Amino acid sequence: MSRGVSLDEFREVFSSVPTPVSIVTALRDGVPHGTTVSSFCSLSAEPPLVLVALDRGSNTLGVVNETRRFGVNVLAADQDGAARSCASKGEGKFAAIEWREEEGLPRLEGTTSWLACEVEDELEGGDHVIVTGLVVGCDHTDRPPLVYHRRTFWTPGAVEY
């Protein structure tokens, strides 16, 4: 890294920032594609916009670029297996993940929240691409979320420090 900040220092700092665990999904020719992301947040209420950061080498980014649509599945506390599966490279990520097609996108079963988005814009962001999406559909439950913090998954209220 530049300006005196090492990659290890940078990673250590952000390991202590809790983040919701989400899987960005896209659908091409009836086949689901997805990747686990730690960079997802709301951007605007009027219009309803979100942003996600996708690795430049991600197959999911290629499908999103082609279809101009993506889903965001905010995982529930018991979905760490799905998070690990979609964090890997290669085929077969969805073999053990229950999902259905909704609004032309893969929606994972049992998530705490779900958003259907149309690509609004893209911005170069180092080794990632920041994709902003106009939210065209969404849903939520009261299920507790899965959070990534200090290189481990946990659920708020389930662990005391």
Residue pairs with C-beta under 8 A, 6 or more apart in sequence:
1 7
1 9
1 10
15 149
15 150
15 151
16 149
16 150
17 149
18 147
18 148
18 149
19 38
19 39
19 40
19 147
19 148
19 149
20 40
20 74
20 75
20 145
20 146
20 147
20 148
21 36
21 38
21 74
21 75
21 79
21 80
21 83
21 145
21 146
21 147
21 148
21 153
22 36
22 37
22 38
22 40
22 52
22 72
22 73
22 74
22 75
23 34
23 35
23 36
23 37
23 72
23 73
23 75
23 82
23 83
23 86
23 108
24 34
24 35
24 37
24 40
24 52
24 54
24 60
24 64
24 70
24 71
24 72
24 73
25 32
25 33
25 34
25 60
25 70
25 71
25 72
25 73
25 99
25 105
25 106
25 107
25 108
26 32
26 33
26 34
26 60
26 63
26 64
26 67
26 69
26 70
26 71
26 105
26 106
27 33
27 63
27 67
27 69
27 101
27 104
27 105
27 106
28 63
28 66
28 67
32 93
32 94
32 99
32 106
33 59
33 60
33 63
33 93
33 106
34 60
34 73
34 86
34 93
34 94
34 106
35 54
35 55
35 58
35 59
35 60
35 61
35 86
35 87
36 83
36 84
36 86
36 87
37 52
37 53
37 54
38 148
39 51
39 52
39 53
39 128
39 130
40 50
40 51
40 52
40 53
40 72
40 74
41 50
41 51
42 49
42 50
43 49
43 50
43 51
43 132
47 134
48 134
48 135
48 138
49 120
49 132
49 133
49 134
49 135
50 72
50 115
50 117
50 132
50 133
50 135
51 130
51 131
51 132
51 133
52 70
52 72
52 130
52 131
52 133
53 125
53 128
53 129
53 130
53 131
54 60
54 61
54 64
54 128
54 129
54 131
55 61
55 127
55 128
56 127
56 128
56 129
59 89
60 70
61 129
61 131
64 70
64 119
64 131
65 119
65 122
68 118
68 119
69 104
69 105
69 116
69 117
69 118
69 119
70 105
70 117
70 119
70 131
70 133
71 102
71 103
71 105
71 106
71 107
71 114
71 115
71 116
71 117
72 113
72 114
72 115
72 117
72 133
73 106
73 107
73 108
73 111
73 113
73 114
74 111
74 112
74 113
74 114
74 145
75 82
75 83
75 108
75 111
75 112
75 145
75 146
76 110
76 111
76 112
76 141
76 143
76 144
76 145
76 146
77 143
77 144
77 145
77 146
77 155
77 158
78 110
78 146
79 108
79 110
79 111
79 146
80 146
80 153
81 96
82 97
82 108
83 146
83 148
83 153
85 93
85 94
85 95
85 96
85 97
86 93
86 97
94 106
97 108
98 108
98 109
98 110
99 106
99 107
99 108
99 109
100 106
100 107
100 109
101 107
102 114
102 116
102 137
103 116
103 136
103 137
104 116
105 116
107 114
107 116
108 114
110 143
111 141
111 143
112 140
112 141
112 143
112 144
112 145
112 146
113 138
113 139
113 140
113 141
113 145
114 138
114 139
114 140
115 133
115 135
115 137
115 138
116 135
116 136
116 137
116 138
117 133
117 134
117 135
117 136
118 133
118 134
118 136
119 131
119 132
119 133
119 134
120 132
120 133
120 134
121 131
121 132
122 129
122 130
122 131
122 132
123 129
123 130
123 132
124 130
144 155
144 156
144 157
144 158
145 155
145 156
146 153
146 154
146 155
147 153
147 154
147 155
147 156
